[in-house]
Structures are given as structure tokens and as C-alpha cells.
Amino acid sequence: MDIQGVVAEGFEPVRDAFVRNFEVLGDRGAAVAVYRDGRKVVDLWGGTRDAEGTEPWTEDTAQIVRSATKGVAAAVPLLLHQRGLLDLDAPVGTYWPEFKAGGKEKILVRDLLAHRAGVPALDRGLTAAEAADGVSGPLAVAAQHPFWEPGTGHGYHAQTYSWLLSELVLRVTGRTLGSVLAEEIAEPLGLDFWIGLPEAEAEAGRVGRVAPVEPPESAGMLRTRPRRNVSEAYADPASLTRRAFAAIDPLPDENAPAYRAAELPASNGIGTARALARFYGATIGVVEDGARIFTPTTTELAAREHSAGPDRVLVVNTRFGAGYMLHGPASPLLSPASFGHPGRGGSLAFADPDAGIGFGYVTNALAKSVTADPRAQALVRALKSAL
């Protein structure tokens, strides 16, 4: 495998693990990047731009990262909070009065960020066009009765997180979440990351195509086999698990231009591993040119546990901070201090303030993993060994 890019001295184990991902674990095209104490120490890419193609992955190839989008999107409401424009302890209905319907008047902004709002699914799934129109999704979640008493537990809002965050930001700022991200985070930091792919970037042809893959036989025991109760939950059309992931029904074509151009903060962010690593580096400190996103107080807020224990959607124990998944058995990160977000199928990005790490991994070969892909985990273990 022809791997391109650079690795600082001492971080060679990450390169070795990246190569092995192609040779053993079935990667087709991927990139990984690491920032440490604001300095880029790993920036690697290899394989093909399209999962089922032959054109090489290049330095500026970007990919859809699915739910790893959530961690980047969460920076927008936290930035608004940091500026005094959004109170995390205020009811969501303070900013979005229609959201009070159906017994949701006591749900706090903090609950929404930590997957405690009780509306991970909809009574009727939205079409791909409805999900993307910026109106149907917010109307549906505002009218939805919660699936449990708000505040009494948590469950992963796989798709509805898009409309919850986007409408909240719109009500507070009058701007879309994607535009705030572009103008106040991505542009100042020089990030190649978008929620709502601009036409110019789409025309540039730099975004690769994703496709589902099965792990090769060479992966051996590393094939992931979820526990029986988890498998049953995903297989049962009536389960909250299945309904949460089917809030857009049928599932959209993630390679379609219309889907890429939509703003879905839960699922359709597009970017490079380098952008993700730099983003997370800037949430915990200053990166190379003096840029940063969060104050130390906001960094602590992002990493502080808000939800923990049985997840009513994922059917495993999960932990969430204010918009971020935290380190735990369901989603192992670098250490208990880490916060970030995986993307279903493989991608992973996180920060670790104790180690000064910003990490990003993106792939076009979408496996069946939800929160702990073997390829991403191999890279995390290699990074840990290098520190």
C-alpha cells in the first residue's frame, strides 16, 4: 500500500497501524491526522478516493463522516453559550416556543445536547427531501411527544439531532448552523469541513464516494459481532433503536449531490481527517497559527459528563458530555479525559485535553460498526503507544 504524508518522530506506530488497516482490516481509502499541543504530528492518506474506484486518494480528498459530524456541529451552540447568547440551563422553548408541544416544555438546552430530550425518533419517518428542506424536520421534532419522561434517561438521537441543533441555532442567531460553522469556525481555522457542501467544492470533485464493505477474511477474530440484544434491537422494526436510525426513511443516498448540499448536523458533514484533528486541537488549546475555539471553561463543559448508563437507543452503556460522546466501553477513545464522536461505519474524531491531542480518521469503506470500528480503534491504540 502506497501511503502518503508525514509522521513526526515517535509517531511511527500510527503509520504502521494505518498500513495494517489496508492490508488486514479492509480499508479502501482513508486518512488519519493527529495534532499534539497544537502541532501537526501525523498527516497520512492512502488508497482510492472512491470505495469502489481506482482514482487515488490525494492530500485534499474529503469524505462524508456521518455522525462524527455531531462533534463539530456541537461546537456551534457551545460557542454561542461561550459568548453569552445561549443559556444551557434555559428550556429549549425559551428560544423555540413550538418545541414545548407534547410535554417538552421542561427540556433544557443542556438536555438536548446530551441526548436527554426524549425525541430520538419520529412517529413518521421523513423522506430524504423532507429531511433536507430545513422546515419539515424541525416541525416534526417540535410536534413529537417524547418517548420517555424528559430528563429521566438518555438515548442516542441519531438523526433527530440534526433538526434539534439546527433549529435551535437558527432561532438564536437567525443563521443556519452550517453558515455559522463556516464563517466563525472553519474559515478562521482554515478547516476543510462543511455541513452543507458548497457548490464550488462539489464541482471541484475532491469529495470521494462512500460504500458499505464487509471485513475481509484476513481480519479473522477482529470481525465485530454485536451482542444478541443489540442485534435484536437493530433488527426489530418496532424498536426505538431501529426507529431512531429510520427517522429518515428510506435512508438517503449519501453520495447524491442534494444530500451533500443539505445541512444535517447529525450526519452529513464532509471534511478531511486533517480538518477534524485541527478542529479538536483547537477545542483544547491553541493550534499552530494561534487559533483556538473554546476557552478552558468551555472545554471543561464539553468533556463534563451529562449522561451515563444504559442508552435507550444504542442498547449499551454510553456517556455524553455537552454535545460529545465521552470515553467508555461502547466508544473507547484515548483516555477518560477524551471527548469527541465516532461516525457509524468507521470515522472517528476526538480531543484529549490531558494528552494535548486532536485526532481525526476518515474512511470511505463503511463497515457495520456503530461506535467502535476496529480500524479506528487500531489507530487509537497505536497513538496511545506513541505517547
C-alpha positions as CSV (number, residue, x, y, z in Angstrom):
1,M,0.0,0.0,0.0
2,D,1.4,3.4,-1.1
3,I,0.8,5.6,2.0
4,Q,1.4,9.4,1.5
5,G,2.0,12.1,4.1
6,V,4.2,12.7,7.1
7,V,4.7,11.4,10.6
8,A,6.8,13.1,13.3
9,E,9.5,11.1,15.0
10,G,8.0,8.9,17.7
11,F,4.6,8.5,16.0
12,E,5.6,5.8,13.5
13,P,3.3,3.3,15.3
14,V,0.3,5.3,13.9
15,R,1.7,4.9,10.4
16,D,2.2,1.1,10.9
17,A,-1.4,0.7,12.2
18,F,-2.7,2.8,9.2
19,V,-0.9,0.5,6.8
20,R,-2.3,-2.6,8.5
21,N,-5.8,-1.2,8.2
22,F,-5.5,-1.6,4.4
23,E,-3.6,-4.9,4.5
24,V,-5.7,-6.7,7.1
25,L,-8.9,-4.7,8.1
26,G,-10.3,-3.9,4.7
27,D,-9.8,-0.1,4.3
28,R,-10.2,1.1,0.7
29,G,-9.4,4.8,1.0
30,A,-8.7,6.6,4.3
31,A,-6.8,9.4,6.0
32,V,-5.6,9.9,9.6
33,A,-4.2,13.0,11.3
34,V,-3.1,13.9,14.8
35,Y,-2.3,17.3,16.4
36,R,-0.3,17.3,19.7
37,D,-0.1,20.5,21.7
38,G,-1.2,22.5,18.7
39,R,1.3,21.0,16.3
40,K,0.5,18.5,13.5
41,V,2.4,15.3,14.1
42,V,0.6,12.8,11.8
43,D,-0.9,13.5,8.4
44,L,-1.4,10.4,6.3
45,W,-3.6,9.2,3.5
46,G,-3.8,6.3,1.1
47,G,-6.0,4.1,-1.1
48,T,-8.6,5.2,-3.5
49,R,-10.8,8.3,-3.4
50,D,-13.9,6.2,-4.1
51,A,-14.5,3.0,-2.1
52,E,-15.3,1.1,-5.3
53,G,-13.0,3.1,-7.6
54,T,-9.3,3.3,-8.7
55,E,-8.5,7.0,-8.6
56,P,-6.1,7.7,-5.8
57,W,-6.9,9.4,-2.5
58,T,-5.0,12.7,-2.6
59,E,-3.9,15.2,0.0
60,D,-7.1,17.2,-0.2
61,T,-9.6,14.4,-0.6
62,A,-12.6,14.9,1.7
63,Q,-15.3,12.4,2.7
64,I,-18.6,12.3,4.5
65,V,-18.1,11.4,8.1
66,R,-21.6,10.5,9.2
67,S,-22.1,11.0,13.0
68,A,-18.6,12.3,13.5
69,T,-20.4,15.5,12.2
70,K,-22.2,15.8,15.6
71,G,-19.0,16.7,17.5
72,V,-18.2,19.5,15.0
73,A,-21.8,20.7,15.0
74,A,-21.9,20.8,18.8
75,A,-19.2,23.5,18.8
76,V,-21.7,26.0,17.4
77,P,-24.1,26.0,20.3
78,L,-21.2,25.8,22.8
79,L,-19.6,28.8,21.0
80,L,-22.9,30.7,21.4
81,H,-23.0,29.8,25.0
82,Q,-19.4,31.0,25.4
83,R,-20.5,34.3,24.0
84,G,-23.4,34.7,26.3
85,L,-26.0,34.2,23.6
86,L,-27.3,30.8,24.6
87,D,-28.1,29.6,28.2
88,L,-27.7,25.8,28.5
89,D,-29.9,25.8,31.6
90,A,-32.8,27.5,29.8
91,P,-35.7,25.5,28.4
92,V,-35.4,24.9,24.7
93,G,-38.8,26.5,24.4
94,T,-37.3,29.8,25.5
95,Y,-35.8,30.1,22.1
96,W,-38.1,27.8,20.2
97,P,-41.6,28.2,21.6
98,E,-43.2,25.5,19.3
99,F,-40.9,22.9,20.9
100,K,-42.9,23.0,24.1
101,A,-45.7,20.9,22.5
102,G,-46.3,17.3,23.7
103,G,-44.9,17.7,27.2
104,K,-41.5,19.0,26.2
105,E,-41.7,22.4,28.0
106,K,-39.2,21.4,30.7
107,I,-36.5,20.1,28.3
108,L,-33.3,22.2,28.7
109,V,-30.8,23.1,26.1
110,R,-28.3,21.0,28.1
111,D,-30.6,18.0,27.8
112,L,-30.8,18.4,24.0
113,L,-27.0,18.4,23.7
114,A,-26.6,15.4,25.9
115,H,-29.2,13.2,24.2
116,R,-31.7,13.5,27.0
117,A,-34.5,15.3,25.1
118,G,-36.6,12.1,24.6
119,V,-37.2,12.5,20.9
120,P,-34.7,10.2,19.1
121,A,-37.4,9.0,16.7
122,L,-40.5,10.3,14.9
123,D,-44.0,8.9,14.6
124,R,-43.4,9.1,10.8
125,G,-40.0,9.0,9.2
126,L,-39.2,11.8,6.8
127,T,-38.2,11.4,3.2
128,A,-34.7,12.5,2.2
129,A,-36.2,15.6,0.6
130,E,-38.1,16.5,3.8
131,A,-35.1,15.8,5.9
132,A,-33.1,18.3,3.9
133,D,-35.6,21.1,3.4
134,G,-34.9,22.8,6.7
135,V,-38.5,23.0,7.6
136,S,-40.1,19.5,7.9
137,G,-37.5,18.2,10.4
138,P,-37.9,21.0,13.0
139,L,-41.7,20.9,12.6
140,A,-41.7,17.1,13.2
141,V,-39.5,17.1,16.3
142,A,-41.4,20.1,17.8
143,A,-44.7,18.2,17.4
144,Q,-43.3,14.9,18.6
145,H,-44.3,13.5,22.0
146,P,-41.2,12.3,23.9
147,F,-40.6,8.6,24.1
148,W,-39.7,8.8,27.8
149,E,-40.1,11.4,30.5
150,P,-37.6,14.1,29.6
151,G,-34.6,14.2,31.9
152,T,-35.1,10.7,33.3
153,G,-32.7,9.0,31.0
154,H,-30.8,9.3,27.7
155,G,-30.8,7.7,24.2
156,Y,-28.8,8.5,21.1
157,H,-30.7,11.0,18.8
158,A,-29.1,9.5,15.7
159,Q,-31.0,11.6,13.1
160,T,-33.2,14.0,15.0
161,Y,-30.1,15.7,16.4
162,S,-29.9,17.4,13.1
163,W,-33.1,19.3,13.4
164,L,-32.8,19.9,17.1
165,L,-29.5,21.6,16.8
166,S,-30.1,23.4,13.5
167,E,-33.4,24.9,14.6
168,L,-32.1,26.0,18.0
169,V,-29.1,27.8,16.3
170,L,-31.4,29.3,13.8
171,R,-33.7,30.7,16.5
172,V,-30.8,32.2,18.4
173,T,-28.8,33.6,15.6
174,G,-31.1,33.9,12.5
175,R,-28.5,31.9,10.6
176,T,-28.1,28.3,9.8
177,L,-25.8,26.1,11.8
178,G,-23.8,25.3,8.6
179,S,-23.2,29.0,7.9
180,V,-22.1,29.8,11.5
181,L,-19.7,26.9,11.4
182,A,-18.3,28.0,8.0
183,E,-17.9,31.7,8.9
184,E,-16.9,31.5,12.6
185,I,-15.0,28.2,13.0
186,A,-14.0,26.6,9.7
187,E,-12.8,29.8,7.9
188,P,-10.8,31.3,10.7
189,L,-9.2,27.9,11.5
190,G,-8.6,27.0,7.8
191,L,-10.7,23.8,8.1
192,D,-11.8,21.8,5.0
193,F,-15.0,20.8,6.7
194,W,-18.6,21.6,5.7
195,I,-22.1,20.9,6.9
196,G,-23.8,21.7,3.6
197,L,-21.2,21.2,0.9
198,P,-20.8,24.4,-1.2
199,E,-21.4,24.1,-4.9
200,A,-17.8,25.2,-5.6
201,E,-16.4,22.4,-3.5
202,A,-18.8,19.9,-5.1
203,E,-17.7,21.0,-8.6
204,A,-14.1,20.6,-7.6
205,G,-14.6,16.9,-7.4
206,R,-12.5,16.5,-4.3
207,V,-15.2,14.5,-2.3
208,G,-14.9,10.8,-2.6
209,R,-17.7,8.3,-2.8
210,V,-18.5,6.0,0.2
211,A,-19.8,2.5,0.0
212,P,-20.6,-0.3,2.5
213,V,-18.0,-3.1,2.8
214,E,-17.6,-6.4,4.6
215,P,-14.4,-7.0,6.6
216,P,-12.1,-9.4,4.7
217,E,-11.4,-12.9,5.9
218,S,-7.9,-11.7,6.8
219,A,-9.5,-9.7,9.7
220,G,-10.1,-13.0,11.4
221,M,-11.3,-12.6,15.0
222,L,-11.4,-8.8,14.5
223,R,-14.8,-9.2,12.8
224,T,-17.2,-7.3,15.0
225,R,-20.2,-9.3,16.4
226,P,-22.6,-7.3,18.5
227,R,-24.3,-8.8,21.5
228,R,-27.6,-10.5,20.9
229,N,-29.7,-7.9,22.5
230,V,-28.1,-5.2,20.4
231,S,-28.6,-7.2,17.2
232,E,-32.2,-7.8,18.0
233,A,-32.8,-4.1,18.7
234,Y,-31.4,-3.2,15.2
235,A,-33.4,-6.0,13.6
236,D,-36.8,-5.1,15.2
237,P,-38.7,-2.5,13.1
238,A,-40.7,-1.5,16.2
239,S,-37.7,-1.0,18.5
240,L,-36.6,2.5,19.4
241,T,-33.2,1.7,18.1
242,R,-34.5,0.9,14.6
243,R,-36.9,3.8,14.6
244,A,-34.2,6.3,15.7
245,F,-32.0,5.4,12.7
246,A,-35.1,5.4,10.4
247,A,-36.1,8.9,11.2
248,I,-35.1,9.4,7.6
249,D,-36.9,6.7,5.6
250,P,-35.8,5.3,3.3
251,L,-32.1,6.1,4.1
252,P,-30.7,8.7,1.7
253,D,-28.1,8.2,-0.9
254,E,-25.0,9.7,0.8
255,N,-23.2,10.2,-2.5
256,A,-26.1,12.2,-4.0
257,P,-25.3,15.9,-4.6
258,A,-28.6,17.0,-3.0
259,Y,-27.8,15.1,0.2
260,R,-24.3,16.5,0.4
261,A,-25.6,20.1,-0.1
262,A,-28.1,19.8,2.7
263,E,-27.4,20.9,6.3
264,L,-27.8,17.8,8.5
265,P,-25.6,18.4,11.6
266,A,-26.2,14.8,12.8
267,S,-24.9,13.0,9.8
268,N,-23.7,14.7,6.6
269,G,-20.6,16.7,7.5
270,I,-17.9,16.4,4.8
271,G,-14.2,17.0,5.5
272,T,-10.7,15.8,5.8
273,A,-9.0,14.0,8.7
274,R,-6.6,16.9,8.9
275,A,-9.6,19.3,9.5
276,L,-11.0,17.1,12.2
277,A,-7.7,16.8,14.0
278,R,-7.1,20.5,13.8
279,F,-10.6,21.3,14.9
280,Y,-10.3,19.1,18.0
281,G,-6.8,20.5,18.7
282,A,-8.4,24.0,18.7
283,T,-11.1,22.9,21.2
284,I,-8.5,22.2,23.9
285,G,-5.8,24.9,23.1
286,V,-4.0,27.0,20.6
287,V,-3.1,25.4,17.2
288,E,-0.2,26.3,15.0
289,D,-1.1,29.8,13.9
290,G,-2.6,30.9,17.3
291,A,-6.2,30.0,16.5
292,R,-8.5,28.3,19.1
293,I,-12.2,27.8,19.5
294,F,-13.1,27.2,23.2
295,T,-12.0,28.9,26.4
296,P,-10.8,26.5,29.1
297,T,-14.2,26.8,30.7
298,T,-16.0,25.7,27.6
299,T,-13.5,22.8,27.1
300,E,-14.3,21.6,30.5
301,L,-18.1,21.8,29.8
302,A,-17.7,19.8,26.6
303,A,-15.9,17.0,28.5
304,R,-18.1,17.0,31.6
305,E,-20.4,14.0,31.9
306,H,-24.0,14.9,31.4
307,S,-25.4,11.4,30.5
308,A,-24.2,8.0,31.5
309,G,-25.5,4.4,31.7
310,P,-28.0,2.4,29.6
311,D,-28.7,4.1,26.3
312,R,-32.3,3.6,25.3
313,V,-31.4,3.7,21.6
314,L,-28.0,2.1,21.3
315,V,-28.8,-0.6,24.0
316,V,-25.4,-0.3,25.5
317,N,-23.9,1.9,28.2
318,T,-22.9,5.3,26.8
319,R,-21.6,8.5,28.1
320,F,-22.2,12.0,26.7
321,G,-21.0,15.5,27.6
322,A,-22.5,18.7,26.2
323,G,-22.7,17.5,22.6
324,Y,-19.8,15.0,22.7
325,M,-19.5,11.3,23.2
326,L,-17.1,10.5,26.1
327,H,-14.7,7.7,26.5
328,G,-16.2,4.4,27.6
329,P,-16.5,0.7,26.7
330,A,-19.0,1.5,23.9
331,S,-16.7,4.1,22.3
332,P,-13.1,3.8,23.6
333,L,-11.2,7.0,23.0
334,L,-7.6,7.8,24.2
335,S,-8.4,8.2,27.9
336,P,-11.2,9.1,30.3
337,A,-10.4,12.7,29.6
338,S,-11.3,12.4,25.9
339,F,-14.3,13.8,24.2
340,G,-15.4,13.6,20.5
341,H,-17.6,11.5,18.3
342,P,-17.5,8.4,16.1
343,G,-19.3,8.1,12.8
344,R,-21.2,5.0,12.0
345,G,-19.2,2.9,9.6
346,G,-15.7,3.9,10.7
347,S,-14.8,7.6,11.1
348,L,-13.7,8.9,14.4
349,A,-12.5,12.3,15.8
350,F,-11.8,13.5,19.3
351,A,-9.8,15.6,21.6
352,D,-7.8,14.6,24.7
353,P,-7.0,17.7,26.9
354,D,-4.7,15.7,29.2
355,A,-2.5,14.5,26.4
356,G,-3.0,17.6,24.2
357,I,-4.3,15.5,21.3
358,G,-6.6,16.3,18.5
359,F,-7.3,13.2,16.4
360,G,-9.2,12.6,13.1
361,Y,-9.7,9.5,11.0
362,V,-12.0,9.3,7.9
363,T,-12.7,6.4,5.6
364,N,-14.8,5.7,2.5
365,A,-15.2,2.0,3.4
366,L,-18.3,1.9,5.6
367,A,-18.3,-1.1,7.9
368,K,-21.2,-2.3,10.1
369,S,-19.7,-0.7,13.2
370,V,-21.6,2.0,15.1
371,T,-19.3,3.4,17.8
372,A,-16.1,1.3,17.9
373,D,-14.8,0.5,14.5
374,P,-11.7,-1.9,14.5
375,R,-9.7,0.3,12.2
376,A,-10.2,3.5,14.2
377,Q,-9.5,1.6,17.4
378,A,-6.3,0.2,16.0
379,L,-5.2,3.8,15.3
380,V,-6.1,4.9,18.8
381,R,-4.1,2.1,20.4
382,A,-1.1,2.9,18.2
383,L,-1.4,6.6,19.2
384,K,-1.5,5.7,22.8
385,S,1.6,3.6,22.5
386,A,3.4,6.5,20.9
387,L,2.7,9.0,23.7
